[in-house]
Structures are given as C-alpha cells and as structure tokens.
Amino acid sequence: MLQREAVALIKKEKINQNIEWIQVTDCLPVEKQTLKDKYHLTAEMLYYVLDHHERPRMEYYDDEQLLLIIFDVAEPSRFSGDISAEPIGLIMAGDRLFTFTANQTNFVNQLLRGIVDKLPDVNRDTISTLDIVFKTLYQLAIQYFDYINNINSVRTKIQRNLRGKTRKSAINQLLNLQTDLVYFLTSLSANNDMLTMVKRRLGKTLSDDDNDALDDVIVEIQQGLSMAQMANQAAQQVAGAYSNLLDSNLNSTMKFLTVFSIVLTVPNIVFGFYGENVNLPFMNYAMAWKLTILISFILIVIVLLIMRFSDFFNR
C-alpha cells in the first residue's frame, strides 16, 4: 500500500522509493504559495492547472524538464445527476507527480491509487511517473464509454415510446442527452488533440512501452469520440422524429378544431334565421323547432361530405 503523509495543507504520498505523489484538491491561496515556495511551480503552471475552465492542453518546460497536462474527465454532477466534463491537471517534474483536482473530480485520485495498489510489488518499485499517468488517462478515457452507452440506453427507451404518447419529460430528457453529448464531443476532441500533441512533441524521447501506452490512450479517446458522434446523430434523429410527431399532433388538433367550429356554425345560421322577426316557412307550426334541428343536421352532413370528398381529412 502507498505510504501517506500530510504536508501543510497538501496531501503527499510515496508511490515507491523514487516517486512522490502530491495531491491538490480545490487549491487554497496558502496551498498555492506552498506549491510556489516548496515545489518551485511557477505562476503560469498554477494558472493552467487551477483554472476550472481551462481546455485540454500540454506544456513542456525544457529548463525544468517538466510536463504539464490538462485532461477533461467525465464526471456525474453532485447537484442534479447530470453528466458533464471537467478538467484535471497533471504535472510530472522529475520524481514528483502532481495531481490537481476539484471536489467533484477527486475520484481521479482514487482511480490513480487503485491502479498503483493493483500493481505487483516488482512493477510498483520500477514504475515511472509517465507510466502511471498514461495508465490513469487510459482508465479515464474508457469511462466515457459507460456514460455514452448509458445515454444510448436512455435514448433507445425514448425512441421506443415514439408510437405512444408524446410527453414533455421525454423531450426534456432528449435535450439533456444532447447537452451531455455536446460536452463529451468537445472534451474528447480536445483530449485527442492534446494527446496527439504529446505524441508529436515527446514521442521520440519516450520509451517503446511509454509510446505504446500513449497510443492506447489515443485509440480509446478516438473510439470514444466516434461513439459520441454516433450517439449524437442518433439523438438528433430521435429529437427530429419527436418534433415531427408534435407537429403532426398539432396539425391534427387544429384540423379537429376547424371541423368542430364549422359544424357548430351551421346550427347557429339556421337558428339565427328563425330567431329573426320575419316570416319564414313553417314558423307557425308546433313542430317547427324539430324541423330546424333536421335542417341543421342535413346541412352538417352536407358540409362533412364536402370535406371528405375534397380530401380535407387526409391532408
């Protein structure tokens, strides 16, 4: 197991005799100053890794032999259960590995610890910081698959209900799914660009094993990007089908109201004539009111027949 030690307000652990792991979560000003004074991280580095809106990127500082990586991870929001993507920061400086996370992305540290704890003792003693980082990024990359598959499952259920009643909740679900997929597409694309930059910039200096591990992460990211694109297209098609169904339902409702208003207009015309103070046929007969109803019914039937033969109901 890892040896754990708290230094100031920053959590420090020994992965092995060569690697020191420094964890920073929701960095406070006092911690930021400690990182500058004790670990010699510059203001620029800290700006990148502590910015919650920073896009995935890599920076290599030749003088310090330091690699900085910003990587977007998929995380379930603690507020509403929705899924979004948030950045984490990783810094590799010699025998030190820094992880910068927010409270909602702190699961990354648990993931990294689990990866190290599962290593055989021989591998743990010889593992490098890059190897740990690439193994962690690989696990974070395949986590996207679970979320995308879950989105596809929810979308499939909504799609099956297309033949049933159209509910507002289903439309809201589709909107949430599409929003999540937009986040995923943006994050996966940016992660892919960042890792490709790492490959282009440092590929020649990495060992064969590190290059293979980096290639594995890139492949998984690209697969996740392809899955997200397909899921987004499917969600758009279902949303389009729902929109067409709603338009069709609205047209049917308007058509019904149009026919209903025309049908109700006919009796008003007939009764209106007989309500005027003028001489009309049959107005002095005791059964004249039944006659007006009969006339109204006949006219209604004629109007409906005209609508039917003019193909009004099939438009």
Backbone bond lengths (Angstrom), bond angles and torsions (degrees), N, CA, C in turn:
res aa  C-N    CA-C-N  psi(-1)  N-CA   C-N-CA  omega(-1)  CA-C   N-CA-C  phi
1 M - - - 1.464 - - 1.517 110.40 -
2 L 1.346 115.65 157.84 1.450 120.27 -179.51 1.521 110.27 -72.58
3 Q 1.322 115.85 145.07 1.447 121.23 174.94 1.515 108.34 -86.59
4 R 1.342 117.36 125.56 1.448 121.34 -173.81 1.515 110.43 -108.99
5 E 1.359 114.52 140.70 1.454 119.93 179.69 1.507 108.03 -150.60
6 A 1.315 118.35 140.59 1.454 123.03 178.22 1.523 109.14 -100.61
7 V 1.309 117.09 125.10 1.452 122.81 178.29 1.520 107.09 -117.45
8 A 1.325 116.73 116.39 1.464 121.77 -175.53 1.524 107.46 52.65
9 L 1.333 116.40 -128.07 1.456 120.57 178.49 1.516 111.44 -101.77
10 I 1.305 117.91 11.72 1.458 123.15 -178.31 1.521 108.44 -111.29
11 K 1.326 116.17 133.43 1.453 120.62 -177.85 1.525 110.19 -86.11
12 K 1.334 115.13 129.57 1.458 120.00 -177.75 1.519 109.73 -124.94
13 E 1.337 116.33 139.79 1.455 121.84 178.48 1.520 109.59 -137.75
14 K 1.324 115.20 151.10 1.460 121.23 174.64 1.523 108.66 -99.94
15 I 1.322 115.80 114.61 1.468 119.53 176.88 1.518 109.88 -74.82
16 N 1.310 116.20 -45.13 1.458 122.91 171.31 1.527 108.02 -151.88
17 Q 1.311 116.62 -167.42 1.467 119.39 -177.64 1.521 112.77 -67.48
18 N 1.334 117.11 -17.45 1.461 120.06 -174.99 1.531 113.95 -106.25
19 I 1.332 117.13 -22.21 1.463 119.88 -171.82 1.520 110.41 -116.54
20 E 1.330 115.00 128.11 1.456 122.69 175.11 1.529 107.97 -109.64
21 W 1.324 115.26 128.53 1.470 120.70 -176.61 1.520 108.87 -108.99
22 I 1.327 116.33 120.30 1.463 122.44 179.89 1.518 108.34 -110.84
23 Q 1.340 115.61 121.12 1.459 121.39 -178.67 1.533 109.88 -105.94
24 V 1.324 115.70 129.06 1.463 121.21 178.23 1.526 107.54 -124.93
25 T 1.329 115.79 118.88 1.461 121.08 -179.42 1.522 109.70 -121.72
26 D 1.348 115.89 125.34 1.473 121.13 -178.00 1.528 110.47 47.30
27 C 1.314 114.12 64.87 1.462 122.28 -172.12 1.533 112.28 -57.40
28 L 1.329 115.27 131.29 1.460 122.80 175.78 1.529 109.58 -95.93
29 P 1.326 117.28 163.18 1.468 119.74 179.79 1.523 113.38 -54.98
30 V 1.350 117.60 -39.78 1.460 119.94 -179.09 1.522 111.00 -66.10
31 E 1.337 116.96 -37.15 1.458 120.72 176.36 1.523 111.09 -67.40
32 K 1.319 115.14 -39.60 1.462 119.79 178.16 1.522 111.29 -59.53
33 Q 1.317 116.75 -41.21 1.456 120.16 179.22 1.527 110.86 -68.15
34 T 1.330 116.93 -36.19 1.464 120.78 177.01 1.525 110.99 -63.28
35 L 1.317 116.10 -41.10 1.461 120.60 178.39 1.524 111.13 -62.56
36 K 1.305 116.32 -35.15 1.471 120.02 178.33 1.524 110.94 -72.54
37 D 1.338 115.81 -48.17 1.465 120.11 -172.41 1.524 112.68 -75.57
38 K 1.336 116.47 -46.23 1.462 119.48 -173.31 1.522 113.11 -87.82
39 Y 1.352 116.09 -37.20 1.460 119.04 -174.57 1.523 112.58 -107.24
40 H 1.316 117.09 -1.48 1.468 123.29 173.32 1.529 113.17 60.66
41 L 1.315 116.07 35.37 1.456 120.07 172.27 1.530 108.37 -82.77
42 T 1.309 115.78 137.78 1.461 119.87 -176.15 1.521 111.17 -83.02
43 A 1.326 115.47 165.86 1.464 121.04 178.59 1.522 110.63 -62.45
44 E 1.334 117.35 -35.05 1.466 120.49 179.38 1.518 110.96 -64.96
45 M 1.324 116.87 -45.29 1.467 120.47 179.35 1.522 110.62 -60.23
46 L 1.335 115.59 -46.37 1.458 119.78 -178.77 1.518 111.90 -66.34
47 Y 1.319 116.50 -32.16 1.467 119.74 177.53 1.531 109.94 -62.31
48 Y 1.330 116.46 -43.52 1.461 120.22 -179.37 1.529 111.59 -65.54
49 V 1.331 116.93 -49.37 1.469 119.64 -171.01 1.528 112.66 -78.50
50 L 1.337 117.78 -18.04 1.458 120.38 -178.66 1.520 113.85 -101.23
51 D 1.322 116.32 -4.30 1.460 120.35 179.07 1.525 109.25 -81.11
52 H 1.330 116.63 114.93 1.471 121.16 -177.40 1.524 112.39 -71.59
53 H 1.329 117.80 -8.73 1.463 121.14 179.57 1.529 111.65 -111.84
54 E 1.330 116.85 11.13 1.462 120.59 -178.61 1.526 109.80 -71.54
55 R 1.330 115.75 137.25 1.453 120.99 177.74 1.531 110.03 -84.04
56 P 1.350 118.06 155.38 1.463 120.14 179.47 1.530 111.62 -52.90
57 R 1.316 115.43 134.17 1.457 121.07 -177.75 1.521 109.44 -160.20
58 M 1.325 115.77 165.88 1.457 121.65 172.34 1.522 109.06 -132.52
59 E 1.317 114.47 142.20 1.465 121.14 175.91 1.522 107.24 -134.71
60 Y 1.328 115.25 130.20 1.462 119.58 176.54 1.518 108.67 -117.08
61 Y 1.329 115.57 122.96 1.459 121.92 -178.63 1.525 107.85 -102.69
62 D 1.323 115.10 106.98 1.468 120.35 -174.38 1.525 112.10 -63.24
63 D 1.316 116.58 -41.56 1.470 119.46 -176.50 1.519 111.66 -63.05
64 E 1.326 116.24 -42.22 1.470 119.86 -178.93 1.527 112.87 -90.56
65 Q 1.351 117.35 -4.88 1.463 121.39 -174.17 1.535 109.25 51.47
66 L 1.329 114.70 51.85 1.463 121.25 -173.24 1.523 109.43 -124.25
67 L 1.322 115.21 132.82 1.460 121.88 178.42 1.524 109.15 -111.88
68 L 1.320 116.60 126.70 1.461 123.05 178.71 1.522 108.82 -115.16
69 I 1.327 116.91 130.14 1.468 122.52 -179.93 1.526 109.63 -129.28
70 I 1.315 115.78 131.02 1.464 122.20 169.84 1.525 106.79 -109.26
71 F 1.338 116.68 125.71 1.464 122.00 -174.36 1.517 108.89 -131.83
72 D 1.326 116.82 131.92 1.465 121.63 177.50 1.525 110.15 -83.43
73 V 1.330 116.62 129.40 1.461 121.10 177.60 1.526 109.14 -117.04
74 A 1.319 116.02 149.45 1.461 121.46 176.01 1.516 108.23 -83.45
75 E 1.318 116.92 130.62 1.469 120.01 -178.67 1.516 110.58 -141.66
76 P 1.362 116.99 137.37 1.467 119.73 174.98 1.523 109.49 -73.41
77 S 1.312 116.24 127.79 1.462 120.14 -179.06 1.522 110.49 -67.64
78 R 1.322 116.61 139.20 1.466 120.72 179.37 1.517 111.64 -80.04
79 F 1.349 117.78 -1.29 1.457 120.23 -175.90 1.534 111.75 -94.07
80 S 1.326 117.66 -55.41 1.462 119.47 -172.03 1.519 113.86 -125.49
81 G 1.337 118.11 2.31 1.450 119.46 -179.12 1.514 113.24 85.67
82 D 1.321 117.61 -4.19 1.451 119.87 177.09 1.529 109.77 -71.70
83 I 1.308 115.85 166.72 1.455 121.25 -178.58 1.527 108.21 -113.72
84 S 1.309 115.11 137.01 1.457 118.97 177.34 1.519 107.83 -141.82
85 A 1.316 116.77 -179.96 1.458 122.59 178.79 1.520 108.78 -119.41
86 E 1.326 115.80 133.49 1.457 121.84 -178.58 1.523 108.96 -129.87
87 P 1.334 117.35 149.28 1.472 119.95 -179.91 1.522 112.23 -84.47
88 I 1.316 115.86 147.79 1.462 122.44 167.92 1.523 107.32 -123.74
89 G 1.318 116.51 157.07 1.453 120.96 179.74 1.514 111.01 -115.03
90 L 1.327 116.36 139.31 1.458 122.94 176.95 1.531 108.03 -129.73
91 I 1.320 115.84 132.36 1.458 120.69 176.60 1.522 108.20 -128.56
92 M 1.334 116.02 126.47 1.457 122.26 175.56 1.515 107.98 -111.61
93 A 1.334 115.61 113.23 1.457 121.58 -178.52 1.521 108.32 -129.58
94 G 1.327 116.72 95.11 1.454 120.66 -179.02 1.514 111.48 62.67
95 D 1.333 116.60 -119.92 1.462 120.87 -179.05 1.517 112.38 -94.00
96 R 1.323 116.98 15.61 1.455 121.22 179.65 1.530 110.37 -115.12
97 L 1.326 113.90 139.05 1.461 121.38 175.22 1.527 107.79 -122.61
98 F 1.327 116.18 120.28 1.459 121.72 178.55 1.533 108.81 -105.47
99 T 1.330 116.00 135.11 1.463 120.48 171.58 1.524 108.17 -121.19
100 F 1.319 115.78 130.40 1.465 122.17 -179.67 1.523 108.05 -117.26
101 T 1.316 116.05 115.49 1.459 121.09 -177.92 1.522 109.71 -132.90
102 A 1.328 114.45 161.46 1.462 121.33 169.86 1.526 108.13 -95.95
103 N 1.305 116.26 175.79 1.465 119.58 -178.43 1.525 111.32 -60.38
104 Q 1.355 116.97 -39.59 1.462 120.49 -177.39 1.527 113.10 -77.89
105 T 1.335 117.64 -13.09 1.474 120.40 178.06 1.525 111.25 -111.45
106 N 1.315 117.33 14.48 1.462 120.73 -178.29 1.523 112.07 -66.99
107 F 1.331 116.56 -14.10 1.465 119.67 177.35 1.527 111.83 -61.71
108 V 1.338 116.78 -20.15 1.465 120.46 178.69 1.529 110.37 -62.51
109 N 1.335 116.99 -38.27 1.461 119.78 178.45 1.520 111.16 -65.33
110 Q 1.330 117.10 -39.30 1.459 120.32 176.92 1.519 110.94 -64.55
111 L 1.330 115.51 -38.34 1.463 120.16 178.35 1.525 110.66 -64.16
112 L 1.330 116.26 -46.34 1.470 120.58 -179.83 1.523 110.47 -62.83
113 R 1.331 116.76 -42.52 1.462 120.25 179.55 1.522 110.57 -63.04
114 G 1.328 116.84 -40.44 1.456 119.84 178.46 1.517 112.47 -63.60
115 I 1.342 116.57 -38.13 1.467 120.44 178.41 1.522 110.27 -62.39
116 V 1.323 116.70 -44.79 1.467 120.81 -178.67 1.525 111.01 -68.30
117 D 1.332 117.06 -42.60 1.466 120.43 -177.52 1.524 111.97 -64.22
118 K 1.320 117.40 -28.02 1.472 120.44 -178.68 1.522 112.57 -82.03
119 L 1.331 117.07 -9.53 1.459 119.77 -179.68 1.524 110.63 -72.88
120 P 1.324 117.90 142.01 1.477 119.39 171.25 1.524 109.97 -60.65
121 D 1.314 115.94 153.00 1.463 120.12 -176.92 1.517 112.36 -55.55
122 V 1.338 116.61 -37.47 1.468 119.58 -178.50 1.523 110.23 -64.61
123 N 1.327 117.21 -45.06 1.461 120.78 -179.70 1.520 111.79 -69.45
124 R 1.340 116.48 -34.52 1.456 119.46 -179.02 1.520 111.00 -66.09
125 D 1.307 117.05 -34.44 1.464 120.00 -178.74 1.518 112.46 -73.34
126 T 1.330 116.79 -23.51 1.472 120.00 -175.73 1.527 113.56 -109.95
127 I 1.327 117.59 -2.15 1.463 120.33 -175.99 1.525 110.56 -67.55
128 S 1.330 116.35 149.07 1.463 121.82 179.46 1.521 109.93 -103.48
129 T 1.327 116.23 164.70 1.471 120.06 178.94 1.522 110.97 -63.21
130 L 1.340 116.60 -39.32 1.467 119.59 179.32 1.522 110.88 -63.12
131 D 1.324 115.97 -40.51 1.461 119.55 179.83 1.527 110.68 -62.57
132 I 1.330 116.26 -42.18 1.469 120.35 177.93 1.529 110.30 -62.57
133 V 1.323 116.03 -44.35 1.471 120.66 -178.49 1.519 110.43 -63.46
134 F 1.325 117.93 -46.27 1.466 120.23 -178.12 1.525 111.45 -66.13
135 K 1.336 117.68 -37.12 1.467 120.13 176.90 1.536 110.38 -65.09
136 T 1.323 116.01 -38.63 1.461 120.16 178.99 1.526 111.07 -67.92
137 L 1.328 116.21 -45.04 1.465 120.07 179.21 1.525 110.51 -62.68
138 Y 1.332 116.68 -34.73 1.465 120.16 178.61 1.531 110.15 -62.41
139 Q 1.338 116.95 -45.64 1.459 120.52 179.59 1.524 111.39 -66.27
140 L 1.322 116.63 -38.11 1.466 119.97 178.02 1.520 111.00 -67.05
141 A 1.336 116.45 -33.34 1.467 120.36 179.47 1.525 111.07 -67.52
142 I 1.339 116.71 -43.37 1.473 118.15 -176.39 1.522 111.12 -76.50
143 Q 1.338 118.48 -14.71 1.465 119.57 174.43 1.521 111.20 -63.15
144 Y 1.317 116.87 -29.43 1.464 120.05 177.21 1.534 110.58 -58.80
145 F 1.339 116.47 -33.64 1.466 119.63 -177.66 1.521 111.05 -59.37
146 D 1.343 116.38 -44.21 1.469 119.96 -178.09 1.523 110.73 -61.63
147 Y 1.330 116.57 -43.36 1.465 119.81 -179.20 1.528 111.25 -66.91
148 I 1.324 116.67 -41.36 1.468 120.01 -179.69 1.532 110.14 -66.99
149 N 1.341 116.72 -41.19 1.460 119.46 176.95 1.522 111.27 -62.92
150 N 1.316 117.21 -37.79 1.462 120.74 176.76 1.525 110.78 -64.35
151 I 1.325 116.97 -40.57 1.462 121.27 176.70 1.530 110.23 -61.38
152 N 1.325 116.43 -43.50 1.465 120.12 178.70 1.529 111.04 -63.06
153 S 1.331 116.66 -37.35 1.464 120.31 179.59 1.528 110.89 -65.00
154 V 1.338 116.66 -44.99 1.463 120.07 178.72 1.521 110.32 -64.79
155 R 1.327 116.73 -41.41 1.469 120.69 179.80 1.531 110.89 -63.46
156 T 1.329 117.26 -37.90 1.467 120.76 178.77 1.527 110.89 -63.55
157 K 1.339 117.02 -41.74 1.465 120.18 178.01 1.520 110.99 -62.39
158 I 1.317 116.70 -41.85 1.468 120.44 178.23 1.524 110.04 -63.79
159 Q 1.328 115.73 -40.56 1.466 120.29 -178.02 1.528 110.87 -64.77
160 R 1.328 117.00 -36.18 1.466 120.28 -179.85 1.525 111.76 -65.88
161 N 1.323 116.18 -25.57 1.464 120.48 -178.35 1.524 113.03 -88.45
162 L 1.322 116.45 6.50 1.465 119.35 -179.59 1.522 112.09 -60.54
163 R 1.342 115.36 -32.86 1.461 118.84 -178.50 1.521 112.01 -80.43
164 G 1.322 116.37 -13.62 1.464 119.91 178.30 1.507 110.51 -91.44
165 K 1.327 115.54 -151.09 1.448 120.51 -178.79 1.526 110.06 -77.98
166 T 1.295 114.93 137.80 1.459 120.21 177.00 1.521 108.81 -84.66
167 R 1.332 115.65 119.53 1.453 120.01 -177.20 1.527 110.35 -112.35
168 K 1.315 114.42 149.20 1.458 119.89 179.11 1.516 111.18 -63.17
169 S 1.341 117.69 -33.54 1.464 120.83 -179.71 1.521 111.65 -62.06
170 A 1.342 117.11 -35.61 1.457 120.40 178.61 1.525 110.75 -65.94
171 I 1.317 116.22 -39.30 1.470 120.06 178.44 1.523 109.90 -65.55
172 N 1.329 116.77 -40.59 1.464 120.06 177.70 1.526 110.96 -64.15
173 Q 1.329 117.06 -38.33 1.459 120.63 177.46 1.519 111.02 -62.98
174 L 1.329 115.79 -44.37 1.463 119.56 178.68 1.527 111.22 -60.98
175 L 1.320 116.08 -40.29 1.465 120.11 178.37 1.526 111.05 -62.09
176 N 1.350 116.68 -42.59 1.465 120.31 178.27 1.524 111.69 -64.93
177 L 1.336 116.05 -40.25 1.466 119.87 178.99 1.524 110.87 -62.71
178 Q 1.314 116.41 -44.56 1.457 119.57 179.94 1.522 111.43 -65.28
179 T 1.339 117.02 -36.24 1.460 120.13 177.33 1.520 110.92 -64.26
180 D 1.340 116.87 -44.84 1.462 120.52 178.03 1.527 110.85 -60.54
181 L 1.326 116.41 -42.12 1.461 119.97 -178.50 1.526 111.57 -66.71
182 V 1.314 117.50 -34.23 1.473 119.94 176.11 1.527 109.72 -62.62
183 Y 1.346 116.45 -44.10 1.469 120.21 176.36 1.527 110.58 -60.09
184 F 1.324 116.17 -45.54 1.462 120.05 -178.03 1.524 111.82 -64.05
185 L 1.332 115.90 -45.17 1.465 119.27 -179.89 1.522 111.44 -60.35
186 T 1.332 115.84 -44.04 1.461 120.25 179.46 1.522 111.09 -63.76
187 S 1.336 116.50 -45.84 1.462 120.64 -177.16 1.526 111.72 -68.92
188 L 1.322 117.31 -44.22 1.462 120.20 -179.56 1.521 111.34 -64.36
189 S 1.315 116.55 -40.73 1.459 120.34 178.03 1.527 110.71 -63.07
190 A 1.336 116.39 -43.73 1.465 120.15 179.52 1.529 111.01 -67.53
191 N 1.341 117.19 -39.72 1.471 120.26 176.47 1.517 111.12 -61.37
192 N 1.322 116.27 -41.64 1.455 120.56 179.78 1.524 110.86 -63.17
193 D 1.324 116.78 -43.72 1.468 120.19 178.47 1.523 110.91 -62.94
194 M 1.334 116.43 -40.41 1.462 120.46 -179.28 1.523 111.13 -64.95
195 L 1.333 117.44 -46.27 1.468 120.61 -178.93 1.527 111.36 -67.46
196 T 1.325 116.13 -34.89 1.470 119.27 175.36 1.520 110.27 -63.57
197 M 1.324 116.91 -36.75 1.461 121.22 176.12 1.529 110.92 -64.90
198 V 1.331 116.76 -41.10 1.468 120.10 176.74 1.523 110.18 -60.96
199 K 1.327 116.10 -44.21 1.466 120.95 179.41 1.525 111.26 -61.63
200 R 1.320 116.33 -43.66 1.473 119.99 -178.18 1.529 111.38 -70.65
201 R 1.324 116.61 -37.29 1.461 120.51 -174.89 1.524 112.63 -81.36
202 L 1.345 117.00 -39.29 1.462 119.57 -172.39 1.522 114.22 -117.59
203 G 1.332 116.83 -1.11 1.459 119.94 -174.38 1.515 113.85 -54.57
204 K 1.317 117.74 -39.14 1.466 121.19 -176.89 1.526 112.78 -72.35
205 T 1.332 116.22 -22.16 1.463 119.49 -178.98 1.524 112.80 -94.74
206 L 1.328 117.63 -8.85 1.463 121.14 -178.79 1.517 110.74 -85.60
207 S 1.315 114.88 154.95 1.459 119.54 174.99 1.524 109.91 -72.21
208 D 1.327 115.90 167.17 1.470 119.61 179.72 1.529 111.03 -61.30
209 D 1.332 116.43 -40.39 1.470 119.64 -179.81 1.520 111.00 -64.98
210 D 1.357 116.28 -42.17 1.467 119.12 179.05 1.522 111.11 -66.28
211 N 1.326 117.41 -37.99 1.462 120.66 177.09 1.522 111.01 -63.81
212 D 1.339 115.92 -41.71 1.470 119.48 178.13 1.529 110.67 -63.93
213 A 1.341 116.30 -41.86 1.466 119.82 179.57 1.519 110.89 -64.35
214 L 1.334 116.61 -40.96 1.469 120.43 177.71 1.520 110.63 -64.30
215 D 1.326 117.25 -41.36 1.470 120.69 178.29 1.523 110.90 -62.14
216 D 1.326 116.97 -38.26 1.468 120.54 178.71 1.531 110.66 -62.11
217 V 1.327 116.55 -42.44 1.465 119.93 179.23 1.526 110.26 -64.07
218 I 1.329 116.64 -43.64 1.473 120.54 -179.81 1.529 110.50 -61.58
219 V 1.329 116.43 -42.41 1.472 120.32 179.57 1.526 110.44 -61.33
220 E 1.329 117.52 -44.10 1.464 120.49 -179.50 1.528 111.26 -66.18
221 I 1.321 116.23 -39.54 1.465 119.49 177.86 1.524 110.45 -63.08
222 Q 1.324 116.93 -43.33 1.460 120.42 179.82 1.526 111.19 -66.68
223 Q 1.330 116.89 -36.67 1.465 119.83 176.24 1.526 110.27 -65.18
224 G 1.336 116.34 -42.49 1.461 119.73 177.03 1.519 111.77 -62.44
225 L 1.333 116.37 -38.75 1.466 121.00 177.99 1.522 110.45 -63.19
226 S 1.337 116.59 -42.41 1.463 120.18 177.88 1.527 111.10 -64.16
227 M 1.341 116.97 -42.18 1.461 120.53 178.10 1.523 111.53 -62.68
228 A 1.328 116.38 -41.81 1.466 120.25 -179.68 1.526 110.96 -66.03
229 Q 1.326 117.44 -37.68 1.458 120.50 178.58 1.522 110.89 -65.06
230 M 1.339 116.74 -44.18 1.464 120.10 178.49 1.523 110.75 -64.59
231 A 1.336 117.01 -42.51 1.461 120.60 179.30 1.525 111.18 -63.70
232 N 1.319 115.90 -37.76 1.468 119.92 179.45 1.525 110.90 -66.73
233 Q 1.325 117.01 -42.20 1.466 120.47 177.93 1.528 110.99 -63.06
234 A 1.345 115.92 -42.03 1.472 119.42 179.22 1.528 110.52 -64.79
235 A 1.330 116.81 -41.88 1.465 119.92 179.38 1.524 110.69 -64.37
236 Q 1.325 117.14 -38.53 1.465 120.40 177.89 1.523 110.99 -64.44
237 Q 1.334 117.04 -39.24 1.463 120.00 179.00 1.532 111.13 -66.04
238 V 1.333 116.30 -41.57 1.464 119.10 178.28 1.525 109.89 -65.64
239 A 1.336 116.40 -41.42 1.471 119.59 178.00 1.523 110.46 -62.50
240 G 1.339 116.58 -38.91 1.460 120.01 176.86 1.520 112.01 -65.02
241 A 1.342 115.93 -39.37 1.467 119.67 178.30 1.531 110.61 -65.44
242 Y 1.327 116.04 -40.53 1.464 119.89 177.17 1.525 110.80 -63.47
243 S 1.323 115.71 -39.61 1.460 119.31 179.15 1.528 110.91 -63.86
244 N 1.343 116.24 -42.67 1.464 120.02 177.75 1.522 111.40 -64.63
245 L 1.355 115.35 -38.09 1.463 119.23 179.27 1.525 111.03 -65.82
246 L 1.322 115.68 -40.43 1.467 119.59 177.79 1.520 110.95 -64.98
247 D 1.329 116.78 -40.94 1.464 120.25 177.07 1.527 110.86 -62.47
248 S 1.351 115.49 -40.63 1.460 119.38 179.28 1.528 110.79 -64.95
249 N 1.334 116.03 -42.07 1.469 119.43 178.40 1.519 111.30 -64.02
250 L 1.327 115.84 -38.65 1.467 119.74 178.77 1.522 110.28 -65.82
251 N 1.337 116.54 -41.57 1.465 119.88 178.63 1.534 110.86 -62.90
252 S 1.327 116.04 -40.47 1.470 119.71 179.12 1.526 110.66 -64.24
253 T 1.333 115.38 -41.15 1.464 119.49 178.99 1.527 111.13 -63.76
254 M 1.328 116.49 -45.19 1.460 120.43 179.64 1.528 111.21 -64.79
255 K 1.334 115.83 -37.13 1.460 119.09 178.87 1.529 110.52 -66.04
256 F 1.339 116.63 -42.30 1.463 120.52 177.75 1.527 110.99 -61.52
257 L 1.339 116.35 -43.95 1.453 119.54 -179.51 1.531 111.12 -65.97
258 T 1.327 116.50 -35.01 1.467 120.07 178.38 1.527 110.74 -64.73
259 V 1.351 116.40 -48.37 1.469 120.60 179.40 1.522 110.07 -62.96
260 F 1.326 116.61 -42.97 1.462 120.80 -178.47 1.529 111.45 -62.32
261 S 1.338 116.29 -41.23 1.470 119.56 -179.78 1.525 111.09 -68.42
262 I 1.349 117.60 -36.49 1.468 120.30 178.24 1.528 110.17 -66.90
263 V 1.354 115.47 -43.76 1.461 119.69 179.95 1.526 110.95 -61.27
264 L 1.313 117.58 -40.81 1.458 120.80 179.91 1.526 112.56 -71.91
265 T 1.320 116.43 -21.65 1.470 119.55 -179.94 1.529 111.78 -71.47
266 V 1.342 116.55 -35.11 1.474 120.65 -176.17 1.532 112.10 -59.95
267 P 1.340 120.90 -51.25 1.476 119.51 178.44 1.531 112.48 -60.27
268 N 1.307 117.71 -35.44 1.465 120.27 179.61 1.530 111.44 -62.13
269 I 1.334 114.69 -37.89 1.475 118.38 178.51 1.526 110.57 -65.43
270 V 1.352 115.14 -47.92 1.471 119.25 -178.07 1.528 110.62 -63.85
271 F 1.337 116.11 -48.66 1.466 119.50 -178.36 1.526 110.99 -66.87
272 G 1.303 115.64 -29.09 1.460 119.52 178.66 1.512 111.90 -65.88
273 F 1.328 116.61 -41.32 1.470 120.07 178.19 1.526 110.73 -60.54
274 Y 1.342 115.89 -46.65 1.449 119.41 -177.10 1.531 112.48 -74.95
275 G 1.291 116.98 -9.07 1.455 119.78 176.02 1.517 112.54 -89.19
276 E 1.341 117.89 -8.05 1.466 121.16 -179.91 1.537 110.09 -80.87
277 N 1.315 116.33 153.77 1.470 121.50 178.49 1.533 111.50 -85.06
278 V 1.315 115.43 57.78 1.475 121.45 177.69 1.527 107.58 -132.44
279 N 1.329 116.17 157.99 1.456 121.21 179.32 1.520 110.24 -75.56
280 L 1.348 116.84 122.98 1.455 122.72 179.04 1.525 109.01 -128.25
281 P 1.329 118.42 153.47 1.469 121.50 179.30 1.526 110.95 -56.57
282 F 1.300 116.21 141.07 1.470 125.51 173.48 1.531 113.94 66.24
283 M 1.348 117.39 9.56 1.461 118.28 -175.46 1.531 112.37 -70.41
284 N 1.345 117.14 -18.59 1.454 119.28 -178.88 1.525 112.90 -96.14
285 Y 1.313 117.00 0.55 1.454 120.19 179.31 1.529 109.96 -84.18
286 A 1.338 115.70 147.23 1.462 119.99 -178.65 1.521 112.45 -67.66
287 M 1.327 116.75 -27.64 1.459 120.56 -177.87 1.527 112.03 -98.59
288 A 1.323 116.97 20.54 1.466 120.19 -176.50 1.533 111.22 -63.21
289 W 1.348 118.28 -33.61 1.477 119.71 -177.83 1.529 111.34 -65.80
290 K 1.370 115.09 -32.63 1.467 117.57 175.55 1.514 110.91 -68.73
291 L 1.330 114.56 -33.97 1.459 119.07 179.12 1.520 111.13 -65.74
292 T 1.335 116.01 -40.48 1.481 118.62 178.90 1.530 110.62 -63.46
293 I 1.325 116.54 -37.54 1.472 119.54 177.63 1.525 110.37 -65.23
294 L 1.352 115.93 -41.85 1.465 119.96 179.09 1.521 110.75 -63.01
295 I 1.344 116.28 -44.66 1.469 119.93 179.12 1.531 109.99 -60.67
296 S 1.340 116.75 -43.45 1.467 120.97 179.63 1.530 110.70 -61.34
297 F 1.345 115.94 -43.20 1.463 120.02 -179.36 1.531 111.13 -63.32
298 I 1.334 115.56 -43.30 1.478 119.46 179.35 1.529 110.74 -62.24
299 L 1.326 116.74 -43.59 1.464 119.97 179.35 1.529 111.75 -65.09
300 I 1.337 116.33 -37.60 1.475 119.73 177.72 1.523 110.16 -62.69
301 V 1.343 116.14 -43.93 1.467 119.68 179.11 1.526 110.31 -61.92
302 I 1.330 116.49 -42.12 1.468 120.01 178.80 1.530 111.09 -60.93
303 V 1.360 117.40 -43.09 1.475 121.27 179.05 1.522 110.24 -62.36
304 L 1.329 117.26 -43.78 1.461 120.51 -179.31 1.523 111.57 -65.65
305 L 1.344 116.44 -38.09 1.470 119.72 177.36 1.525 111.24 -65.33
306 I 1.331 116.14 -39.99 1.470 119.66 177.92 1.537 110.32 -61.84
307 M 1.349 116.37 -42.33 1.477 120.38 179.08 1.527 111.16 -64.59
308 R 1.336 115.38 -39.97 1.456 118.34 -178.89 1.521 111.78 -67.08
309 F 1.335 116.70 -46.86 1.461 119.46 -177.67 1.536 111.94 -71.72
310 S 1.321 116.62 -20.17 1.473 119.15 175.66 1.526 111.11 -88.56
311 D 1.360 117.61 6.83 1.470 124.10 176.57 1.530 111.91 63.52
312 F 1.317 116.46 31.15 1.472 120.37 -178.67 1.540 110.74 -66.56
313 F 1.312 119.10 -38.29 1.459 122.29 -174.60 1.532 112.85 -74.39
314 N 1.329 118.00 -17.85 1.456 122.01 -179.23 1.515 114.18 -99.07
315 R 1.305 117.31 2.40 1.457 119.57 -178.57 1.523 110.90 -80.52
